[in-house]
Structure formats: structure tokens, C-alpha cells
Amino acid sequence: WQNPLPQGNPLFSIHFAKDDKTGFAVGADSTVLRTENGGFSWKSQLVPFDVTLSGIFVKDKKSAVVVGA
């Protein structure tokens, strides 16, 4: 897989806001990636905890809910 660029951790969930441009992907080892251009490029986001993130729901550009263990 090339997009999101390989970052070494498995991804378990991806979701986009209704604008189809803002999206997040989450996965193992607190991996959170964000895109603001429909998935053409992704940036890693800092997370203040070390867990596996298994799901995400994006409401809009500024609101998302993440679940994990």
C-alpha cells in the first residue's frame, strides 16, 4: 500500500468527514494519520497514550471519536 505512506504500523479503521477531504486512519501503537485533501497525503498525529486504536468516526473537520484498547 502506498497511501497512507508506509509508516510501519497496521491500520484498522479509516473514516472521512462529509466533505470527503478530511479523514483519519487509526491503528496499532497509537497510530493516527490525518488527511485534509481526500487521502492524497497523510500526516501523523501525536497521541498522548500508547494503545491500539481500532475505530474512528469523523463528524467534521474539527470533531472525531476514536476507540481502542
Beta strands, then each sheet from edge to edge (+ up, - down):
strand 1: 11-16
strand 2: 23-27
strand 3: 31-35
strand 4: 43-44
strand 5: 53-60
strand 6: 63-68
sheet 1: 1+ 2- 3+ 4-
sheet 2: 5+ 6-
end
